[in-house]
Amino acid sequence: MNKLPKLDPRLALIASMVPSGARCADVGTDHGYLIAWLAASGKIPGGCACDINEKPLEKAAFSLSQYGVTSQVRLCLCDGLSGIRAGEVDEIIIAGMGGDLIWKILDDTPWTRDPALEFLLQPMSKGEHLRQALWEHGFEIQEEQAVEAGKFVYTILRVRYTGKPQRIGLYQAYVGALRRESSPAAKLYYERQARRIQKKILGMEQSAEGNQRLEPYQALLKQLEGRDSSADTGSV
Ligand SMILES: C[S@@+](CC[C@H](N)C(=O)[O-])C[C@H]1O[C@@H](n2cnc3c(N)ncnc32)[C@H](O)[C@@H]1O
């Protein structure tokens, strides 16, 4: 077997969520470790490693050659998915970017509206924006798993297009399909989200125009802290 790159817990969790045999696009590949690991381990036959910048793509080329999978992974210098043809891959990984940029990359590419495609998305920030945009545009978050990475906790979303847009409330936007009891990292994610909302409420209380919007966030805080399991009514 080929030598494998060492993955940190975040990339290792993403790798574990990739279905065996999938043809993958790793968008914003940077160092290329993830796609190099997937191909070198034999979990996937190959795919594309894309990046908008030349330097990261050079690093990815080096990783692919170091782990003996250059011929299996096409390197692509492109913005988002613009260098990939419809039908070329069946799994699209976009990790390590802000939620707004991840959504923009999906939204800019018409062929992402295909129920046959699966997406693994890992926002570094603005996860609530990404979840809301996905659901409102007919994508469904089918699973979410959390992972601790240094001081941070991230979630990885498994997503598919269903063509059925849904309006979601604040609670779904902030924790998505992640179940609190699914892992210690998931519990920690809920705690961190609750802390963010506490700060947001404090900020709103101090601002004159805040009072009107306060109630949904107070209800959200209760839900995140497990003090209220009633229906989600607020909107983002
Ligand atoms: C922080 S790195 C994440 C690397 C890797 N995906 C990970 O999760 O460890 C973000 C990478 O995305 C690339 N990037 C940023 N915007 C992009 C876009 N619109 N299309 C493709 N790549 C992009 C950057 O050049 C950078 O290499």
The ligand as an ORCA input file, in Angstrom:
! r2SCAN-3c Opt
* xyz 0 1
  C      -7.902     27.373      4.420
  S      -7.589     26.528      2.927
  C      -8.459     25.001      3.203
  C      -7.667     23.841      2.708
  C      -8.341     22.478      2.848
  N      -9.565     22.388      2.055
  C      -8.643     22.181      4.295
  O      -9.827     22.132      4.677
  O      -7.683     21.974      5.062
  C      -8.630     27.334      1.751
  C      -8.176     27.124      0.301
  O      -9.244     27.506     -0.550
  C      -8.716     28.182     -1.668
  N      -9.813     28.983     -2.218
  C     -10.330     30.151     -1.743
  N     -11.331     30.580     -2.516
  C     -11.472     29.664     -3.513
  C     -12.342     29.537     -4.637
  N     -13.261     30.461     -4.905
  N     -12.198     28.466     -5.439
  C     -11.255     27.530     -5.187
  N     -10.395     27.603     -4.151
  C     -10.507     28.648     -3.332
  C      -7.533     28.961     -1.110
  O      -6.609     29.300     -2.122
  C      -6.985     27.958     -0.089
  O      -5.997     27.142     -0.662
*
